[in-house]
C-alpha cells in the first residue's frame, strides 16, 4: 500500500514502471489517497501526481 498526501487537492495519479509504461491510473478529489500495490511486481515505479497546483513525480521501490 502506498499512501499519498499532498498540501493541495490531488486530481490524478499515474503509476509508471521503470521503462515508462502506464500500469495504473486513478482520478481523485482529495489531498490524501491510498493505492493498493499488491498487483504490482517488485521493482521501481514512478508516481506522477497531478494536484491543483502542479505535477510532482516520486519514485517508489515496491518489494
The 8 nearest C-alpha neighbors of each residue, nearest first, counted from 0:
[[1, 35, 36, 34, 2, 33, 37, 61],
 [0, 2, 34, 33, 3, 35, 36, 32],
 [3, 1, 33, 32, 34, 0, 4, 31],
 [4, 2, 32, 31, 33, 1, 5, 34],
 [3, 5, 31, 30, 32, 2, 6, 9],
 [6, 4, 30, 7, 31, 3, 9, 8],
 [5, 7, 30, 4, 8, 9, 50, 31],
 [8, 6, 5, 30, 51, 50, 9, 52],
 [7, 9, 30, 29, 50, 51, 28, 10],
 [10, 8, 50, 30, 29, 27, 28, 11],
 [11, 9, 27, 50, 49, 28, 26, 8],
 [10, 12, 26, 49, 27, 25, 9, 48],
 [13, 11, 48, 25, 47, 24, 49, 26],
 [14, 12, 24, 47, 23, 46, 15, 25],
 [13, 15, 46, 23, 45, 22, 21, 24],
 [16, 14, 21, 45, 19, 20, 44, 22],
 [15, 17, 44, 19, 20, 18, 45, 43],
 [16, 18, 43, 19, 44, 15, 45, 20],
 [19, 17, 16, 20, 15, 44, 21, 43],
 [18, 20, 15, 16, 17, 21, 45, 44],
 [21, 19, 15, 16, 18, 22, 17, 14],
 [20, 22, 15, 23, 14, 19, 16, 13],
 [21, 23, 15, 14, 20, 16, 24, 13],
 [24, 22, 14, 13, 21, 25, 15, 12],
 [25, 23, 13, 12, 14, 26, 22, 11],
 [24, 26, 12, 11, 27, 13, 23, 10],
 [25, 27, 11, 10, 12, 24, 28, 9],
 [26, 28, 10, 11, 9, 29, 25, 32],
 [27, 29, 10, 9, 8, 30, 26, 11],
 [30, 28, 8, 9, 31, 27, 32, 10],
 [29, 31, 8, 5, 9, 7, 4, 6],
 [32, 30, 4, 29, 3, 5, 33, 9],
 [31, 33, 3, 2, 4, 34, 30, 29],
 [34, 32, 2, 1, 3, 35, 0, 31],
 [35, 33, 1, 0, 36, 2, 32, 3],
 [34, 36, 0, 37, 1, 33, 38, 39],
 [35, 37, 0, 39, 38, 34, 1, 61],
 [38, 36, 39, 35, 0, 40, 61, 34],
 [37, 39, 36, 40, 35, 41, 22, 23],
 [40, 38, 36, 37, 41, 61, 22, 42],
 [39, 41, 42, 38, 61, 62, 37, 36],
 [42, 40, 62, 61, 39, 43, 60, 44],
 [41, 43, 61, 60, 40, 62, 44, 17],
 [42, 44, 60, 17, 59, 61, 16, 58],
 [45, 43, 16, 59, 15, 17, 58, 60],
 [46, 44, 58, 15, 57, 14, 59, 47],
 [45, 47, 14, 57, 56, 13, 48, 58],
 [48, 46, 56, 13, 12, 55, 45, 14],
 [47, 49, 12, 55, 54, 11, 46, 56],
 [48, 50, 54, 11, 10, 53, 9, 12],
 [51, 49, 9, 10, 53, 52, 8, 54],
 [50, 52, 8, 53, 7, 9, 10, 49],
 [53, 51, 50, 7, 54, 49, 8, 9],
 [54, 52, 50, 49, 51, 55, 48, 7],
 [53, 55, 49, 48, 50, 56, 47, 52],
 [56, 54, 48, 47, 49, 57, 53, 46],
 [55, 57, 47, 46, 48, 45, 58, 54],
 [58, 56, 46, 45, 59, 55, 47, 48],
 [57, 59, 45, 44, 46, 56, 60, 43],
 [60, 58, 44, 43, 45, 61, 57, 46],
 [59, 61, 43, 42, 44, 62, 58, 41],
 [62, 60, 41, 42, 59, 43, 40, 44],
 [61, 41, 60, 42, 40, 43, 39, 59]]
